[in-house]
Amino acid sequence: MTDTKVNEVNAVSPNEAAAQDGMDDAPVKSIRRLLLENPYIFGVTAFSSLGGFLFGYDQGAISEVLTMESFGARFPRIYLDSGFEGWFVSTLLLSAWFGSLLNGPAADRWGRKFAMEIAVCIFTVGSTLQAAAMTIPMLFAGRAIAGLAVGMLTTIVPMYMAEVSLPRVRGTLIVLQQLSITLGILLSYWIEYGTHFIGGTRCDPSIPYSGGTASDRTFDPRHDVGPDGCTGQSEVSWRLPFALQIVPALILGIGMFMFPESPRWMLMRGRDEDAMVALSKLRRLDRENGLLKQEYLDIKTEVLFEQTHIKELHGNMSGVKLEVAQYVSLVNTWPNFRRLAIGCCIMFFQQFMGCNAIIYYAPTIFGQLGLSGNTSSLLATGVYGIVNTLSTLPALFLIDKVGRRVLLMCGSIGTCISLVIVGAIIGKYGSDLVDHKTAGWVGIAFVYIYDINFSYSFELILIEPFLRIIAPIGWVLPSEIFNLSIRSKAMSITTSATWMCNFIIGLVTPDMLSSIEWGTYIFFAAFCLLALGFTVFFVPETRGRSLEDMDVVFGDTAAVEEKARMRAIEEELRGKTEGMKGVEKMEVERTV
């Protein structure tokens, strides 16, 4: 063979180089080059992360809708009854909890793409009902239907993103899910700050306010609305934000037709040939490429390991019985139970430290701190959205440098101190904060400081639960303490715990803000303190530790056994592949 031919054989195309870097331990600085050389992967994951954007947008949108006078005139009970307001907000969260439970079986049975398409259709129906609602039942039905879709999307989207992305850049791409959520919150805040000016900021400027106190009058929809309804602020001010969220949903639903199904799911369904075609399209490599074949072999090894483990542990069980048996296995040994308990407690503290309470009811909270008028409180809420977005970034750089425990402990201390100060300011000045501007602004500053501390530590990020990636800790740490055989089921439990706790917080916060006022912040501060104690005494450090190292912490050998089992399966698959090649070679020689 001539030197020219040798060079031709050894030449590596840009796509092959990208795939090689994605599989090897290349330096971190090569991630940008990987994405530039394979923009298809970046495009498909960035596009599918619109599911997270929808969740974030709805989180932010609902907080400002609740304060609009035209909304209060249409639905006075929600506007005036804090308990009913809580049910209105949390209906979506309860439905999302149910949707997250439904999504796993749906995604496994019909595929990741089809499950996303179903969720998009459901979300569009729910958003349409909310935007067009004329009655409370219609509004609640829209919230419930949209919540079902949100629960599905926030589970299936990161799963799909993880299964189609390159191994080396998987974490970087899935962080797009968190950024999409925070950007959704941020955009909704500022959209509604703009739409609340449509027709004016008051329902009827000619009618003076009759609610509140003599020194601080507020809008009362029972008395401050004329016979013709709101002649000032238009109902478009709150209907438009609900309607706008349909646009990214439709873009996601239509666009997903252009992308392939998950190769991993195809292998789970026995569609080996289709899986290779999809993987070839995603990597932009020829099906005979050695790198592509190795990645295909790695995925198939994991799939076969999961299937053989289930068969050995649960025999010929199927359907509901198998699902129940798999969940029971999470608590039938002390190491597994301890892992599950730590994961669920981390998710519990995420919600009971109060972050989502502030996101859902930010305008009300800023109103308590002395910002008079909807315009000022909505503006402060918009700034909160900017802080929330930017303050998630430190964790990306610190989590693998200082460790999980350090960030969790620092976040717990920072959030606790911030909430105590906010509670103390409201407790001391109460409704007189309007006349004590300095104290009010100090309280607002500490709300922002609270968010910074929460975001780099316990911040909720809906990421692929099967991975160990760089992202804020609330979801990273649970994914690092579960071994492979129980990870998917265990993460579904911790995810459900998040949604249920989120539902409880969304439900009770309005009543707490109206009844115990400053005590609300002390309540959340107490859980920040408990989170600190829990981290110190129970949460293991996972930075730089393999799953085998975590076995030592929890007192079992599951990860070591799994690694040996997967190595054996891979060798068996490799042997079969070589055997098939040998048969094909003999057939060719016989023909010749």
VEXDREN-2710 file (C-alpha; in Angstrom, 1 decimal):
% VEXDREN-2710
k/r/px/py/pz
1/MET/0.0/0.0/0.0
2/THR/1.4/3.4/-1.0
3/ASP/1.9/6.3/1.5
4/THR/-1.0/8.1/-0.3
5/LYS/-3.4/5.2/0.3
6/VAL/-2.2/4.9/3.9
7/ASN/-3.0/8.6/4.5
8/GLU/-6.4/8.1/2.9
9/VAL/-7.3/5.2/5.2
10/ASN/-6.1/7.1/8.3
11/ALA/-7.7/10.4/7.4
12/VAL/-10.4/11.4/9.8
13/SER/-13.4/13.6/8.8
14/PRO/-14.5/16.5/11.0
15/ASN/-17.6/14.5/12.0
16/GLU/-15.4/11.5/13.0
17/ALA/-13.1/13.8/14.9
18/ALA/-16.1/15.2/16.8
19/ALA/-17.4/11.8/17.6
20/GLN/-13.9/10.6/18.7
21/ASP/-13.6/13.6/21.0
22/GLY/-17.1/12.9/22.3
23/MET/-16.0/9.4/23.3
24/ASP/-12.5/10.1/24.5
25/ASP/-11.4/12.0/27.5
26/ALA/-10.6/15.2/25.6
27/PRO/-9.9/18.4/27.5
28/VAL/-12.9/20.5/28.5
29/LYS/-11.9/23.3/26.1
30/SER/-12.7/21.0/23.1
31/ILE/-16.4/21.1/23.9
32/ARG/-16.9/24.3/21.9
33/ARG/-15.1/22.7/18.9
34/LEU/-17.3/19.6/19.3
35/LEU/-20.5/21.7/19.1
36/LEU/-19.2/23.6/16.1
37/GLU/-18.3/20.4/14.2
38/ASN/-21.6/18.7/15.0
39/PRO/-24.2/21.6/15.2
40/TYR/-26.9/19.0/14.6
41/ILE/-26.5/17.7/18.1
42/PHE/-26.6/21.2/19.6
43/GLY/-29.6/22.1/17.5
44/VAL/-31.7/19.1/18.5
45/THR/-31.0/19.5/22.2
46/ALA/-31.4/23.3/22.2
47/PHE/-34.7/22.9/20.3
48/SER/-36.1/20.2/22.5
49/SER/-35.2/22.3/25.6
50/LEU/-38.2/24.4/24.7
51/GLY/-40.1/22.0/27.0
52/GLY/-38.2/23.5/30.0
53/PHE/-38.9/27.0/28.7
54/LEU/-42.7/26.3/28.8
55/PHE/-42.5/25.2/32.4
56/GLY/-40.4/28.3/33.4
57/TYR/-42.7/30.6/31.4
58/ASP/-45.8/29.4/33.2
59/GLN/-44.1/29.6/36.6
60/GLY/-43.4/33.3/36.0
61/ALA/-46.6/34.2/34.2
62/ILE/-48.9/33.1/37.0
63/SER/-47.3/35.3/39.6
64/GLU/-48.0/38.6/37.8
65/VAL/-51.4/37.6/36.4
66/LEU/-52.6/37.3/39.9
67/THR/-52.0/41.0/40.6
68/MET/-53.7/42.4/37.5
69/GLU/-56.9/44.3/38.2
70/SER/-58.6/43.1/35.0
71/PHE/-58.0/39.5/36.1
72/GLY/-59.4/40.3/39.5
73/ALA/-62.5/41.9/38.0
74/ARG/-63.1/38.7/35.9
75/PHE/-62.3/36.3/38.8
76/PRO/-62.8/38.2/42.1
77/ARG/-62.8/35.1/44.2
78/ILE/-59.2/34.2/43.1
79/TYR/-58.1/37.8/43.6
80/LEU/-59.6/38.2/47.1
81/ASP/-59.5/34.6/48.7
82/SER/-55.9/33.7/49.4
83/GLY/-56.8/30.0/49.9
84/PHE/-58.6/29.8/46.6
85/GLU/-55.6/31.6/45.0
86/GLY/-53.4/28.9/46.3
87/TRP/-55.6/26.2/44.7
88/PHE/-55.5/28.1/41.4
89/VAL/-51.7/28.2/41.3
90/SER/-51.1/24.7/42.7
91/THR/-53.7/22.9/40.4
92/LEU/-51.1/22.9/37.7
93/LEU/-48.4/21.5/40.1
94/LEU/-50.6/18.7/41.3
95/SER/-51.5/17.8/37.7
96/ALA/-47.8/18.0/36.8
97/TRP/-47.0/15.5/39.5
98/PHE/-49.5/13.1/37.9
99/GLY/-48.1/13.8/34.5
100/SER/-44.6/13.0/35.6
101/LEU/-45.8/9.6/36.8
102/LEU/-47.6/8.9/33.5
103/ASN/-44.7/10.0/31.4
104/GLY/-42.3/7.1/32.1
105/PRO/-44.6/4.3/30.9
106/ALA/-45.8/6.5/27.9
107/ALA/-42.2/7.3/26.8
108/ASP/-41.1/3.6/27.1
109/ARG/-44.2/2.3/25.3
110/TRP/-44.6/4.9/22.4
111/GLY/-41.2/6.5/22.3
112/ARG/-39.6/9.8/23.4
113/LYS/-40.7/11.8/20.4
114/PHE/-44.3/10.6/20.4
115/ALA/-44.6/11.3/24.1
116/MET/-43.4/14.9/23.5
117/GLU/-45.9/15.4/20.7
118/ILE/-48.7/14.2/22.9
119/ALA/-47.6/16.5/25.7
120/VAL/-47.4/19.5/23.3
121/CYS/-51.0/18.8/22.1
122/ILE/-52.2/18.6/25.7
123/PHE/-50.3/21.8/26.6
124/THR/-51.8/23.7/23.7
125/VAL/-55.3/22.7/24.8
126/GLY/-54.6/23.8/28.4
127/SER/-53.1/27.1/27.4
128/THR/-56.0/27.9/25.0
129/LEU/-58.5/27.2/27.8
130/GLN/-56.6/29.5/30.2
131/ALA/-56.3/32.3/27.6
132/ALA/-60.0/32.1/26.7
133/ALA/-61.4/31.4/30.2
134/MET/-64.6/33.2/31.1
135/THR/-65.5/31.1/34.1
136/ILE/-63.6/29.7/37.1
137/PRO/-64.2/26.0/36.1
138/MET/-62.8/26.7/32.6
139/LEU/-59.8/28.4/34.1
140/PHE/-59.1/25.6/36.5
141/ALA/-59.6/23.0/33.7
142/GLY/-57.0/24.8/31.6
143/ARG/-54.5/24.8/34.5
144/ALA/-55.0/21.1/35.2
145/ILE/-54.6/20.1/31.5
146/ALA/-51.5/22.3/31.0
147/GLY/-50.0/20.9/34.2
148/LEU/-50.4/17.4/32.9
149/ALA/-48.3/18.4/29.9
150/VAL/-45.7/20.3/32.0
151/GLY/-45.1/17.2/34.1
152/MET/-44.6/15.1/31.0
153/LEU/-42.3/17.6/29.2
154/THR/-40.1/18.3/32.2
155/THR/-39.4/14.6/32.4
156/ILE/-39.2/13.4/28.8
157/VAL/-37.3/16.4/27.3
158/PRO/-34.1/16.0/29.4
159/MET/-34.3/12.2/28.9
160/TYR/-34.4/12.7/25.1
161/MET/-31.6/15.3/25.3
162/ALA/-29.4/12.9/27.2
163/GLU/-30.0/10.0/24.9
164/VAL/-29.2/11.8/21.7
165/SER/-26.2/14.0/22.7
166/LEU/-22.5/13.1/22.5
167/PRO/-21.2/11.6/25.8
168/ARG/-18.5/14.3/26.3
169/VAL/-20.8/17.2/25.9
170/ARG/-23.9/15.7/27.4
171/GLY/-23.7/17.7/30.6
172/THR/-23.2/21.0/28.8
173/LEU/-26.1/20.4/26.5
174/ILE/-28.5/19.3/29.3
175/VAL/-27.7/22.5/31.2
176/LEU/-29.7/24.2/28.4
177/GLN/-32.7/22.7/30.2
178/GLN/-32.1/24.7/33.3
179/LEU/-31.2/27.8/31.3
180/SER/-34.5/27.4/29.4
181/ILE/-36.5/27.2/32.6
182/THR/-34.9/30.4/34.1
183/LEU/-35.1/32.2/30.7
184/GLY/-38.8/31.2/30.6
185/ILE/-39.4/32.7/34.0
186/LEU/-37.4/35.9/33.1
187/LEU/-39.2/36.4/29.8
188/SER/-42.7/35.9/31.3
189/TYR/-41.9/38.5/34.0
190/TRP/-41.0/41.2/31.5
191/ILE/-43.7/40.3/29.0
192/GLU/-46.3/40.8/31.7
193/TYR/-44.7/43.9/32.9
194/GLY/-45.3/45.3/29.4
195/THR/-48.8/43.8/28.9
196/HIS/-50.1/45.1/32.2
197/PHE/-50.0/48.6/30.7
198/ILE/-52.5/47.6/27.9
199/GLY/-55.5/50.0/28.4
200/GLY/-53.9/51.3/31.6
201/THR/-52.8/49.9/34.9
202/ARG/-56.2/50.4/36.7
203/CYS/-59.5/48.6/36.0
204/ASP/-61.4/51.9/36.1
205/PRO/-59.5/55.0/36.8
206/SER/-62.7/57.0/37.6
207/ILE/-63.6/54.8/40.6
208/PRO/-61.4/55.3/43.7
209/TYR/-60.1/52.2/45.5
210/SER/-62.2/51.0/48.4
211/GLY/-60.1/48.0/49.7
212/GLY/-57.2/47.9/52.1
213/THR/-56.8/50.4/54.9
214/ALA/-57.5/54.1/55.1
215/SER/-53.8/54.9/54.7
216/ASP/-53.2/52.3/52.0
217/ARG/-56.1/51.8/49.7
218/THR/-56.1/48.8/47.3
219/PHE/-58.3/47.5/44.5
220/ASP/-61.5/45.6/45.5
221/PRO/-63.1/43.9/42.6
222/ARG/-66.4/43.7/44.4
223/HIS/-66.8/47.5/44.6
224/ASP/-64.3/49.1/42.3
225/VAL/-65.6/47.8/38.9
226/GLY/-68.2/49.8/37.0
227/PRO/-71.3/48.3/35.4
228/ASP/-69.5/47.9/32.1
229/GLY/-66.6/46.1/33.6
230/CYS/-63.0/47.3/33.3
231/THR/-62.9/50.4/31.2
232/GLY/-59.2/50.9/31.8
233/GLN/-56.9/47.9/31.9
234/SER/-57.9/45.4/29.1
235/GLU/-58.3/41.7/29.7
236/VAL/-55.8/41.3/26.9
237/SER/-53.2/42.2/29.6
238/TRP/-53.5/38.7/31.2
239/ARG/-55.0/36.7/28.3
240/LEU/-52.1/37.5/25.9
241/PRO/-49.4/36.0/28.2
242/PHE/-51.4/32.8/28.5
243/ALA/-51.8/32.7/24.7
244/LEU/-48.2/33.5/23.9
245/GLN/-47.0/30.3/25.6
246/ILE/-48.7/28.3/22.8
247/VAL/-46.1/29.6/20.3
248/PRO/-43.0/27.8/21.7
249/ALA/-45.2/24.7/22.2
250/LEU/-46.2/24.6/18.6
251/ILE/-42.6/25.2/17.5
252/LEU/-41.5/22.3/19.6
253/GLY/-44.3/20.0/18.4
254/ILE/-43.8/20.8/14.7
255/GLY/-40.0/20.9/14.8
256/MET/-39.7/17.5/16.5
257/PHE/-40.9/15.8/13.3
258/MET/-37.5/16.7/11.8
259/PHE/-35.4/14.9/14.4
260/PRO/-34.8/11.2/14.9
261/GLU/-36.2/9.0/17.7
262/SER/-33.8/8.1/20.5
263/PRO/-31.5/5.3/19.5
264/ARG/-31.6/4.0/23.1
265/TRP/-35.4/3.6/23.0
266/MET/-35.2/1.8/19.7
267/LEU/-32.7/-0.7/21.1
268/MET/-35.0/-1.2/24.1
269/ARG/-37.8/-2.1/21.7
270/GLY/-35.5/-4.5/19.7
271/ARG/-35.3/-2.2/16.7
272/ASP/-31.5/-2.5/16.3
273/GLU/-31.4/-1.5/12.6
274/ASP/-33.5/1.6/13.2
275/ALA/-31.3/2.5/16.1
276/MET/-28.1/2.4/14.0
277/VAL/-29.8/4.6/11.3
278/ALA/-30.8/7.1/13.9
279/LEU/-27.4/7.2/15.6
280/SER/-25.7/7.6/12.2
281/LYS/-28.0/10.6/11.4
282/LEU/-27.3/12.2/14.8
283/ARG/-23.5/11.8/14.6
284/ARG/-23.4/12.4/10.8
285/LEU/-21.1/9.4/10.4
286/ASP/-21.3/6.4/8.0
287/ARG/-22.8/3.3/9.6
288/GLU/-19.6/1.4/9.0
289/ASN/-17.5/3.9/11.0
290/GLY/-15.7/2.2/13.9
291/LEU/-16.5/5.0/16.3
292/LEU/-20.2/4.9/15.6
293/LYS/-20.2/1.1/16.1
294/GLN/-18.4/1.5/19.5
295/GLU/-21.0/4.0/20.7
296/TYR/-23.8/1.7/19.4
297/LEU/-22.2/-1.2/21.3
298/ASP/-22.0/0.9/24.5
299/ILE/-25.7/1.9/24.4
300/LYS/-26.7/-1.7/23.6
301/THR/-24.7/-3.0/26.6
302/GLU/-26.5/-0.7/29.0
303/VAL/-29.9/-1.7/27.6
304/LEU/-29.1/-5.4/27.9
305/PHE/-27.7/-4.9/31.4
306/GLU/-31.0/-3.3/32.5
307/GLN/-33.1/-6.0/30.9
308/THR/-31.1/-8.9/32.3
309/HIS/-31.0/-7.3/35.7
310/ILE/-34.8/-7.0/35.8
311/LYS/-35.3/-10.5/34.6
312/GLU/-32.9/-12.0/37.2
313/LEU/-34.4/-10.0/40.0
314/HIS/-38.1/-10.2/39.1
315/GLY/-38.3/-13.3/36.9
316/ASN/-41.2/-13.2/34.3
317/MET/-43.1/-10.4/35.9
318/SER/-44.6/-7.9/33.6
319/GLY/-46.9/-4.9/33.5
320/VAL/-48.1/-3.4/36.8
321/LYS/-46.7/-6.2/38.9
322/LEU/-43.2/-5.6/37.5
323/GLU/-43.4/-1.8/38.1
324/VAL/-44.5/-2.4/41.7
325/ALA/-41.8/-4.9/42.3
326/GLN/-39.1/-2.6/41.0
327/TYR/-40.3/0.2/43.3
328/VAL/-40.4/-2.2/46.3
329/SER/-36.7/-3.1/45.6
330/LEU/-35.8/0.5/46.4
331/VAL/-36.6/0.0/50.1
332/ASN/-35.9/-3.7/50.7
333/THR/-32.3/-3.2/51.7
334/TRP/-30.8/-0.6/54.1
335/PRO/-28.3/0.9/51.5
336/ASN/-31.0/1.4/48.9
337/PHE/-33.4/2.9/51.4
338/ARG/-30.7/5.3/52.7
339/ARG/-29.9/6.4/49.2
340/LEU/-33.6/7.0/48.4
341/ALA/-34.2/8.9/51.7
342/ILE/-31.3/11.2/51.0
343/GLY/-32.5/11.9/47.5
344/CYS/-36.1/12.6/48.6
345/CYS/-35.0/14.8/51.5
346/ILE/-32.8/16.9/49.1
347/MET/-35.9/17.5/46.9
348/PHE/-38.0/18.2/50.0
349/PHE/-35.7/20.9/51.2
350/GLN/-35.6/22.4/47.7
351/GLN/-39.2/23.3/48.0
352/PHE/-39.6/24.0/51.7
353/MET/-36.7/26.5/51.6
354/GLY/-39.2/28.8/49.8
355/CYS/-37.7/29.5/46.4
356/ASN/-40.8/28.6/44.3
357/ALA/-43.0/30.4/46.9
358/ILE/-41.2/33.6/45.9
359/ILE/-41.3/32.9/42.2
360/TYR/-45.1/32.2/42.3
361/TYR/-46.0/35.2/44.6
362/ALA/-43.1/37.7/44.0
363/PRO/-45.3/40.7/43.4
364/THR/-47.2/40.1/46.6
365/ILE/-44.0/39.7/48.5
366/PHE/-42.5/42.9/47.1
367/GLY/-45.8/44.6/47.9
368/GLN/-45.4/43.5/51.6
369/LEU/-41.9/45.2/51.5
370/GLY/-43.4/48.6/50.8
371/LEU/-43.5/48.8/47.0
372/SER/-46.8/50.5/46.4
373/GLY/-48.7/49.9/43.2
374/ASN/-48.6/47.0/40.8
375/THR/-46.1/48.7/38.5
376/SER/-43.4/48.9/41.1
377/SER/-43.9/45.4/42.4
378/LEU/-43.9/44.0/38.8
379/LEU/-40.7/45.9/38.0
380/ALA/-39.0/44.4/41.1
381/THR/-40.3/41.0/40.0
382/GLY/-38.7/41.4/36.6
383/VAL/-35.4/42.3/38.2
384/TYR/-35.8/39.1/40.4
385/GLY/-36.0/37.1/37.2
386/ILE/-32.7/38.6/36.0
387/VAL/-31.0/37.7/39.3
388/ASN/-32.5/34.2/39.2
389/THR/-31.1/33.6/35.7
390/LEU/-27.6/34.9/36.4
391/SER/-27.2/33.4/39.8
392/THR/-27.5/29.8/38.5
393/LEU/-24.2/30.2/36.7
394/PRO/-21.8/30.1/39.6
395/ALA/-22.7/26.4/40.3
396/LEU/-21.5/25.5/36.8
397/PHE/-18.0/26.6/37.8
398/LEU/-17.9/25.7/41.5
399/ILE/-19.6/22.4/41.8
400/ASP/-16.6/20.3/40.8
401/LYS/-14.1/22.6/42.4
402/VAL/-15.4/23.0/46.0
403/GLY/-17.8/20.0/46.2
404/ARG/-21.5/19.5/46.7
405/ARG/-21.6/19.6/50.5
406/VAL/-19.8/23.0/50.7
407/LEU/-22.2/24.6/48.2
408/LEU/-25.2/23.1/50.0
409/MET/-24.0/24.3/53.4
410/CYS/-23.1/27.8/52.2
411/GLY/-26.5/28.0/50.4
412/SER/-28.4/26.9/53.5
413/ILE/-26.7/29.5/55.7
414/GLY/-27.1/32.3/53.1
415/THR/-30.8/31.6/52.5
416/CYS/-31.5/31.3/56.2
417/ILE/-29.9/34.6/57.1
418/SER/-31.6/36.4/54.2
419/LEU/-35.1/35.1/55.1
420/VAL/-34.6/36.0/58.8
421/ILE/-33.7/39.6/57.9
422/VAL/-36.7/39.9/55.5
423/GLY/-39.0/38.5/58.2
424/ALA/-37.6/40.8/60.9
425/ILE/-38.1/43.9/58.7
426/ILE/-41.7/43.0/57.9
427/GLY/-42.3/42.0/61.5
428/LYS/-41.0/45.3/62.8
429/TYR/-42.6/47.7/60.3
430/GLY/-45.5/45.8/58.9
431/SER/-47.8/48.0/56.8
432/ASP/-45.7/51.1/57.8
433/LEU/-43.0/50.0/55.4
434/VAL/-44.4/52.4/52.8
435/ASP/-43.1/55.2/55.1
436/HIS/-39.8/53.5/55.8
437/LYS/-38.3/53.2/52.3
438/THR/-34.8/52.3/53.4
439/ALA/-35.9/49.3/55.4
440/GLY/-38.1/48.2/52.5
441/TRP/-35.2/48.4/50.1
442/VAL/-33.0/46.5/52.5
443/GLY/-35.7/43.8/52.6
444/ILE/-35.9/43.7/48.8
445/ALA/-32.1/43.4/48.5
446/PHE/-32.1/40.4/50.8
447/VAL/-34.8/38.7/48.8
448/TYR/-32.3/39.0/45.8
449/ILE/-29.5/37.8/48.1
450/TYR/-31.6/34.8/49.1
451/ASP/-32.2/33.9/45.5
452/ILE/-28.5/34.1/44.7
453/ASN/-27.7/31.7/47.6
454/PHE/-30.4/29.3/46.7
455/SER/-29.6/29.2/43.0
456/TYR/-26.0/28.1/43.3
457/SER/-26.9/25.4/45.8
458/PHE/-30.4/23.9/45.9
459/GLU/-31.7/25.3/42.7
460/LEU/-34.2/23.0/40.9
461/ILE/-32.9/21.8/37.6
462/LEU/-34.9/19.2/35.6
463/ILE/-32.1/17.2/34.1
464/GLU/-31.5/13.7/32.9
465/PRO/-31.5/11.6/36.0
466/PHE/-29.3/8.9/34.6
467/LEU/-26.2/11.1/34.4
468/ARG/-23.6/12.7/36.5
469/ILE/-23.2/16.2/35.0
470/ILE/-22.3/19.7/35.9
471/ALA/-25.4/21.5/37.1
472/PRO/-26.9/23.0/40.2
473/ILE/-26.9/20.5/43.0
474/GLY/-30.5/19.7/43.8
475/TRP/-30.7/17.2/41.1
476/VAL/-27.1/16.3/40.5
477/LEU/-26.5/14.8/44.0
478/PRO/-29.5/12.4/43.9
479/SER/-28.3/11.1/40.4
480/GLU/-24.8/10.5/41.8
481/ILE/-25.8/8.3/44.8
482/PHE/-28.0/5.8/43.0
483/ASN/-26.4/2.9/41.2
484/LEU/-27.4/2.1/37.6
485/SER/-29.9/-0.7/38.3
486/ILE/-32.1/1.4/40.5
487/ARG/-31.4/4.9/39.2
488/SER/-34.3/5.4/36.9
489/LYS/-37.0/4.2/39.4
490/ALA/-35.3/6.0/42.3
491/MET/-35.1/9.3/40.3
492/SER/-38.8/9.0/39.4
493/ILE/-39.6/8.9/43.1
494/THR/-37.4/11.9/43.9
495/THR/-39.0/13.8/41.0
496/SER/-42.5/13.0/42.3
497/ALA/-41.4/14.2/45.7
498/THR/-40.4/17.5/44.1
499/TRP/-43.7/18.0/42.4
500/MET/-45.7/17.1/45.5
501/CYS/-43.8/19.4/47.7
502/ASN/-44.0/22.1/45.1
503/PHE/-47.8/21.6/45.1
504/ILE/-48.0/22.0/48.9
505/ILE/-45.9/25.2/48.8
506/GLY/-48.0/26.7/46.0
507/LEU/-51.1/25.9/47.9
508/VAL/-50.3/27.2/51.4
509/THR/-48.1/30.2/50.7
510/PRO/-50.9/32.7/49.9
511/ASP/-52.7/31.9/53.2
512/MET/-49.4/32.2/55.1
513/LEU/-48.6/35.5/53.5
514/SER/-52.0/36.9/54.5
515/SER/-52.3/35.4/57.9
516/ILE/-48.9/35.0/59.6
517/GLU/-47.1/37.5/57.2
518/TRP/-43.5/37.9/58.6
519/GLY/-43.8/34.4/60.1
520/THR/-43.9/33.0/56.5
521/TYR/-40.2/34.0/56.1
522/ILE/-39.2/32.6/59.5
523/PHE/-41.0/29.3/58.5
524/PHE/-38.9/29.0/55.4
525/ALA/-35.8/30.1/57.3
526/ALA/-36.3/27.2/59.7
527/PHE/-36.2/24.7/56.9
528/CYS/-33.0/26.3/55.6
529/LEU/-31.5/25.7/59.0
530/LEU/-32.7/22.1/58.9
531/ALA/-31.3/21.7/55.5
532/LEU/-27.9/22.8/56.8
533/GLY/-28.1/20.2/59.6
534/PHE/-29.2/17.5/57.2
535/THR/-26.3/18.3/54.9
536/VAL/-23.7/18.2/57.7
537/PHE/-24.8/14.9/59.2
538/PHE/-26.3/12.9/56.3
539/VAL/-25.3/14.1/52.8
540/PRO/-22.1/12.4/51.5
541/GLU/-19.6/14.3/49.3
542/THR/-19.8/12.9/45.8
543/ARG/-17.3/15.1/44.0
544/GLY/-14.6/13.1/42.3
545/ARG/-16.1/9.8/43.6
546/SER/-17.1/6.9/41.4
547/LEU/-20.2/4.8/42.0
548/GLU/-17.9/2.2/43.4
549/ASP/-16.7/4.8/46.0
550/MET/-20.3/5.5/46.9
551/ASP/-20.7/1.8/47.6
552/VAL/-18.3/2.2/50.5
553/VAL/-20.3/5.1/51.9
554/PHE/-23.6/3.2/51.8
555/GLY/-22.2/-0.2/52.7
556/ASP/-22.8/-2.4/49.7
557/THR/-21.1/-3.6/46.5
558/ALA/-23.8/-2.9/43.9
559/ALA/-21.8/-0.7/41.6
560/VAL/-18.8/-3.0/41.6
561/GLU/-21.0/-5.9/40.6
562/GLU/-22.8/-3.9/38.0
563/LYS/-19.5/-2.8/36.4
564/ALA/-18.3/-6.4/36.1
565/ARG/-21.7/-7.5/34.7
566/MET/-21.7/-4.8/32.0
567/ARG/-18.1/-5.7/31.1
568/ALA/-19.1/-9.3/30.5
569/ILE/-22.2/-8.2/28.4
570/GLU/-20.0/-6.0/26.3
571/GLU/-17.5/-8.8/25.7
572/GLU/-20.3/-11.1/24.7
573/LEU/-21.7/-8.6/22.3
574/ARG/-18.3/-8.0/20.8
575/GLY/-17.8/-11.7/20.4
576/LYS/-21.0/-12.1/18.6
577/THR/-20.1/-9.2/16.3
578/GLU/-16.7/-10.7/15.5
579/GLY/-18.4/-14.1/14.9
580/MET/-20.9/-12.6/12.4
581/LYS/-18.0/-10.9/10.6
582/GLY/-16.2/-14.3/10.4
583/VAL/-19.3/-16.0/8.9
584/GLU/-19.7/-13.2/6.3
585/LYS/-16.0/-13.5/5.4
586/MET/-16.3/-17.3/4.9
587/GLU/-19.4/-16.8/2.7
588/VAL/-17.5/-14.3/0.5
589/GLU/-14.5/-16.7/0.2
590/ARG/-16.9/-19.6/-0.7
591/THR/-18.5/-17.5/-3.4
592/VAL/-15.1/-16.6/-4.8
END
